[in-house]
């Protein structure tokens, strides 16, 4: 490949001079371009198959958003569920009331089981009284029951419940946010492909600078779905005669054809004519102005288009598809 590597600017190697060039692209734009390419959301071709793949990607991303919301509801609900209430008979060992003039209003009751329960007001119990201790855990006392009346304890420990809710909201929000960003990006891709399917291609000329292929795709750990899906594209940088950089895309599954084209133009002036779809900038054809090298990415026939071939109509109440009447 003619490499494009990222930085504040994009460095590309000019094969003739052997020196790196500096291409004006912001760090933020370069970051998001790489993220979209790795996620398979840089459309490499404009076909009905790519459109269907984009819609499936958008639907999957929306389900991730729903999963994040469900995660928040379920985990928050579990945190708010009342714990099992234990009731244990106890005898009051001592009652410590606040001293006169003391700013604290805590009344501390010590029970014969070693439990210490604090109250914001006088609990109305004395040493030797028989009470029932209600608690959810050894550290979470609800209060004391005496003569059928519950006196609630002070400063109940609600930390675990609050912490669980905060964790649930944070986790669910992060999942929903990531899914929402992906769904939004997939929606833009789908709308672009829909528009390009109805519009003619455009041709421009410029200097072919290079293409960017991420390491996992170029190596042996490539994701099979990216290599076979009609949607993902490889970013391709072309500079026009005015020096403006434009990013196009070639299909990932035709990466070998792009590599052969780049090898053919590497020793020439690398001036090309690019035929592309205007909205997605997916490349349909590349032609070198010197040497006659060319590569075509657009299909002669859009195999999944409704106007192509004998489409099958699946009836909801029938197990087998049938050919529609024409």
C-alpha positions in Angstrom: 0.0 0.0 0.0 1.0 3.6 -0.4 1.0 4.3 3.4 -1.0 7.0 5.2 -0.1 7.2 8.9 -1.7 9.5 11.4 -0.5 12.4 13.5 -1.3 16.0 13.9 -0.8 16.0 10.1 -0.9 12.9 8.0 2.5 11.7 6.8 2.7 10.1 3.3 5.8 9.0 1.6 6.4 10.3 -1.9 7.9 7.3 -3.7 9.7 9.5 -6.2 11.5 11.8 -3.7 11.5 9.4 -0.9 10.6 12.2 1.5 7.5 12.4 3.8 4.8 15.0 2.9 2.7 16.8 5.4 -1.1 16.7 4.7 -3.3 19.3 6.5 -5.8 17.3 8.6 -6.7 18.0 12.2 -5.9 15.5 14.9 -9.6 15.3 15.8 -10.7 14.6 12.2 -8.0 12.0 11.7 -9.0 10.3 15.0 -12.7 10.0 13.9 -11.8 8.9 10.4 -9.8 6.0 11.8 -12.5 5.1 14.3 -15.1 5.0 11.6 -12.9 2.9 9.4 -12.2 0.4 12.1 -15.9 0.1 12.9 -16.7 -0.5 9.2 -18.7 2.8 8.9 -16.8 4.3 6.0 -18.9 3.0 3.1 -16.7 1.5 0.4 -19.4 0.8 -2.2 -22.8 2.0 -3.2 -25.0 -1.1 -3.7 -28.2 -2.5 -2.3 -26.2 -5.1 -0.4 -24.2 -2.3 1.3 -27.5 -0.5 2.1 -28.9 -3.6 3.7 -25.6 -4.1 5.7 -25.8 -0.4 6.9 -29.4 -0.8 8.0 -28.5 -4.0 9.9 -25.6 -2.1 11.6 -28.0 0.7 12.5 -30.5 -1.7 14.0 -27.8 -3.5 16.0 -26.6 -0.2 17.4 -30.1 0.8 18.4 -30.5 -2.5 20.3 -27.3 -1.6 22.2 -29.0 1.6 23.2 -32.0 -0.4 24.4 -29.7 -2.8 26.3 -28.1 0.1 28.1 -31.5 1.4 29.2 -32.6 -2.0 30.4 -29.3 -2.3 32.3 -30.0 0.9 34.2 -33.6 -0.2 35.0 -32.7 -3.7 36.1 -29.7 -2.8 38.2 -31.4 0.2 39.8 -34.4 -2.0 40.6 -32.2 -4.6 42.2 -30.5 -1.9 44.3 -33.9 -0.6 45.5 -35.4 -4.0 46.3 -36.0 -4.3 50.1 -33.5 -6.7 51.7 -34.7 -9.6 53.9 -35.8 -8.3 57.3 -34.5 -10.1 60.3 -36.3 -9.8 63.7 -34.4 -10.9 66.8 -35.6 -10.6 70.4 -33.1 -8.6 72.5 -32.8 -7.2 76.0 -31.7 -3.6 76.5 -28.4 -3.5 78.4 -27.9 0.3 78.6 -29.2 3.5 77.1 -26.8 6.4 76.7 -28.6 9.8 76.3 -26.8 13.0 75.2 -25.4 15.2 78.0 -27.1 18.5 78.6 -25.6 21.2 76.4 -24.2 18.6 74.0 -24.7 19.4 70.4 -25.4 15.8 69.6 -28.9 14.5 69.9 -28.0 10.8 69.4 -29.5 8.3 71.9 -27.4 5.1 71.9 -29.0 1.8 72.9 -26.8 -1.2 73.6 -28.4 -4.6 73.4 -27.4 -7.9 75.0 -26.3 -9.4 71.7 -23.7 -6.7 71.4 -25.6 -4.6 68.9 -25.4 -0.8 69.2 -28.4 1.1 67.7 -28.4 4.9 67.5 -31.6 7.1 67.5 -32.2 10.7 66.7 -34.7 11.0 69.5 -35.5 9.2 72.8 -36.4 5.7 71.8 -38.5 5.3 74.9 -36.7 2.2 76.2 -34.9 1.5 79.5 -32.4 -1.0 80.8 -33.9 -4.4 81.0 -36.7 -3.8 78.5 -37.5 -6.7 76.1 -37.4 -5.4 72.5 -37.3 -6.9 69.0 -34.4 -5.7 66.8 -35.2 -5.4 63.1 -32.2 -5.3 60.8 -31.3 -6.1 57.2 -27.7 -6.9 58.0 -25.4 -6.7 61.1 -24.5 -3.1 60.1 -27.9 -2.0 58.8 -30.4 -1.8 61.7 -34.0 -0.7 60.9 -35.0 0.0 64.5 -36.5 -1.5 67.7 -40.0 -2.8 68.2 -41.5 -2.3 71.7 -45.1 -2.9 72.5 -45.8 -3.3 68.8 -44.5 0.1 67.8 -41.4 0.5 65.7 -38.8 3.2 66.6 -36.6 3.8 63.5 -32.9 4.0 63.9 -30.9 7.1 62.9 -28.4 7.4 60.1 -29.3 4.2 58.3 -26.5 3.1 56.0 -27.8 3.7 52.4 -24.3 3.8 50.9 -24.6 0.4 49.2 -27.9 1.2 47.5 -26.7 4.6 46.3 -23.4 3.2 45.1 -25.3 0.4 43.2 -27.6 3.0 41.5 -24.6 5.2 40.6 -22.9 2.2 39.1 -26.0 1.1 37.2 -26.6 4.6 35.7 -22.9 5.0 34.8 -22.6 1.6 33.1 -26.0 1.8 31.3 -25.3 5.3 30.2 -21.9 4.5 28.7 -23.4 1.5 26.9 -26.3 3.5 25.5 -24.0 6.4 24.5 -21.7 4.2 22.6 -24.6 2.5 20.9 -26.2 5.9 20.2 -23.1 7.3 18.5 -22.7 4.2 16.4 -26.4 4.2 15.5 -26.2 7.9 14.4 -23.1 7.2 12.3 -24.8 4.2 10.7 -27.9 6.3 10.0 -25.7 8.9 8.2 -24.1 6.1 6.1 -27.5 4.6 5.2 -28.9 8.0 4.2 -25.8 8.6 2.1 -26.0 5.3 0.3 -29.8 5.8 -0.3 -29.0 9.1 -1.9 -26.1 7.9 -4.0 -28.2 5.0 -5.4 -30.4 7.6 -7.0 -27.7 9.9 -8.2 -25.1 9.6 -11.0 -21.4 9.3 -10.2 -19.0 12.2 -10.4 -15.4 12.3 -11.9 -12.5 14.4 -10.5 -8.7 14.4 -11.1 -5.9 14.7 -8.6 -2.7 13.4 -7.1 -3.1 10.0 -5.5 -1.5 10.3 -2.0 -2.2 6.9 -0.4 -4.6 4.8 1.6 -4.9 3.9 5.2 -5.3 0.3 6.3 -5.3 -0.5 10.0 -2.9 -3.0 11.3 -5.5 -5.7 12.2 -6.8 -5.6 8.6 -3.4 -5.7 7.0 -2.2 -8.6 9.2 -3.3 -12.1 9.9 -5.8 -11.2 12.6 -8.2 -9.5 10.2 -11.9 -9.7 11.1 -13.6 -12.0 8.5 -16.8 -9.9 8.6 -14.9 -6.8 7.5 -13.3 -8.7 4.6 -16.5 -10.1 3.3 -19.1 -7.4 4.1 -20.0 -5.0 1.3 -20.2 -2.0 3.6 -16.7 -1.2 5.0 -14.3 0.9 3.0 -10.6 1.8 3.1 -9.9 5.6 3.3 -8.1 6.9 0.3 -6.5 10.3 0.2 -6.4 12.3 -3.1 -5.2 15.9 -3.5 -6.7 18.0 -6.2 -4.9 20.5 -8.4 -5.6 23.3 -5.9 -3.9 21.4 -3.1 -7.1 20.4 -1.2 -7.2 17.0 0.4 -10.3 14.8 -0.1 -10.9 11.5 1.5 -12.6 8.8 -0.6 -13.2 5.1 0.1 -12.5 1.8 -1.7 -14.2 -1.5 -0.7 -12.3 -3.5 1.9 -13.2 -6.7 0.3 -11.5 -5.5 -2.9 -8.3 -4.5 -1.1 -6.1 -6.6 -3.2 -7.3 -4.8 -6.4 -6.5 -1.5 -4.7 -3.1 -2.7 -3.7 -2.3 -3.8 -7.3 -3.4 -0.4 -8.6 -1.2 1.4 -6.1 1.8 -0.8 -7.0 1.2 0.1 -10.7 1.2 3.9 -10.2 3.9 4.0 -7.4 6.8 4.9 -9.8 4.8 7.3 -11.9 3.4 10.8 -11.3 0.4 9.3 -9.5 -2.1 11.5 -11.2 -5.5 9.8 -11.3 -9.0 10.3 -12.4 -11.4 9.2 -9.7 -15.1 8.3 -10.5 -17.0 8.4 -7.2 -20.4 8.7 -5.6 -20.9 12.3 -4.5 -22.5 11.8 -1.0 -20.5 8.9 0.4 -17.4 9.5 -1.8 -17.2 5.7 -2.4 -14.9 5.1 -5.4 -16.4 3.5 -8.5 -13.3 3.6 -10.6 -9.7 4.8 -10.5 -7.8 5.5 -13.7 -4.1 6.6 -13.9 -3.4 9.4 -16.4 0.0 7.8 -17.0 0.6 4.1 -17.8 -3.0 3.1 -18.3 -3.5 1.5 -14.9 -7.1 1.3 -13.7 -9.3 -0.5 -11.2 -13.1 -0.7 -11.1 -15.0 -1.2 -7.9 -18.6 -0.6 -8.9 -20.5 -3.7 -9.9 -21.9 -4.0 -13.4 -25.1 -5.3 -11.9 -26.5 -4.6 -8.4 -27.3 -8.1 -7.5 -29.6 -7.3 -4.6 -31.6 -4.5 -6.3 -35.3 -5.2 -6.5 -35.3 -4.6 -10.3 -32.6 -7.3 -10.8 -33.4 -11.0 -11.4 -36.3 -13.0 -10.0 -36.8 -11.7 -6.5 -38.4 -14.1 -4.0 -41.4 -13.0 -1.9 -41.7 -14.8 1.4 -45.2 -15.2 2.7 -45.8 -14.9 6.4 -48.0 -18.0 6.5 -46.1 -20.2 4.2 -42.8 -22.0 4.9 -41.5 -21.8 1.3 -40.9 -18.6 -0.8 -42.5 -18.3 -4.1 -41.9 -16.3 -7.2 -44.2 -13.2 -7.5 -46.5 -12.7 -10.5 -45.1 -10.2 -13.0 
